Amino acid sequence: MKKLKQEQLEFYVKIGYRDPHDLVFRNNKLSINDNGSTNQALARLCASVNVPRITTHGLRHTHGSILLYHGASIFSVSKRLGHKDIQTTMDTYLHVIDELRQKDDTKMLSALEQIF
């Protein structure tokens, strides 16, 4: 992705274009790609660097998971992803929430052991 963004920037500078939204996927006419085109571009990028294929939906899910792992609140992640309610986010990221809860349990036990 970094390589793609760098190539985009070089191209934009060359043609004198400034992307006001700093989007990753635009076509050669500077229009926003549809989901299918973006997934095709992702497939080519993944193949070129020999990593498993991922879709835009997969990237969205990965983004949400990373935010949670780095301490963002479930409420903030829910809002950012545009879920209709926080329950949708909780149901979608239950595996992450459970893992974070287990880490919290370990931290709490350690804190209590230090007291005693």
N, C-alpha and C positions, 0 to 999 in steps of 0.2 A: 504494500500500500504506500509506503514511503517513496518507493521508486516511482510509482504511478503519479503521486502528487508532485514529485520533483519534475517529472517529464511534463506534466500539465503546466506547472508554473513556468517552465522554460518556453513552452509553446505560447502561453498567454502573454508573456513578456514580449515574445517575438512579434505577435500580432497586435499588441497594444490593448489586450482585453483584461479587465479586472472582474473576477467573479464575485458579485456582492454577497453571495451566500456561501462561498468557499466549499462548494459541493465536490464530492469525489468523482461522481460519474456524470459526465456530460458527453454528448456525441461530438463529432467533428464540426457540426453546425452550431455548437455551443448550446444546444437544447438539452433539457433534462431527459435522460433515458427513461424508458418505461421499465417495469420490473423484469420482464423477460430479457431485454437487452442488457440490463445490468447483471443479471445472473449469467448470461453468456460471457460478458466481459470478465466476471469473477472466475468463471470456469477456465477461461484462457489464462488469466493471471495465476491461478492455482497450479495449472498444468505447467506453466513456464518456470515455476519455482519448485515444482515437485512436492506439493503439499496436497492433502485431501481437499476435494472440492467443497465449497461452502456456498450457501445461497444468501441473499439479502436477509431472509428471515432468520437464518442461522447466525448471521452477523449481529442482527438485532438482539437475539437471545443471548449471544456471547457478551454483548455490550451490557445488557441488564445484569448478567451474572458477575461480570467484572466490577461493576459499580457496587453491587452488594458485598462482594468479597473485600472491597476497599473501604467499606464502612458507610456507604450511602444508605440513608434510611429507606425502608420499603415504601414509604409514602412518596419520597422524592423520585425513586425509580418508577413507581407507578405513574406519577404525573409525567415524567420524561418520556415514557414509552406510550403514553396516551391511552392507558387502560381505562375502561369505563368505571372501574372501582378498584379499591385496594385488594379485595378478595381475589380478583382475577390475577393480580400480580403474585399474591401469596400462593395461589394454586399452581401457577406457572413455575415459580421458583422455589417450590417446597423443598426440593433436594438441596438447594443452596442454603435455605433458611435452617434446615435440619443440621447441616454441617456447621454452620455458624453457631447454632445453639450448643452443639457439642463442644466447640472450641470455648465458648463462654462458660460452659459448665466446668471445663478443665481450669480455666482462669480463676473462677470463683473458688473452687476447691483448693487451689494453690494459695490464694489469698487467705482463706480460712486457716489453712495449715500453718501459715506464717504467724498468725495471731496466737495460735496455741502452741 
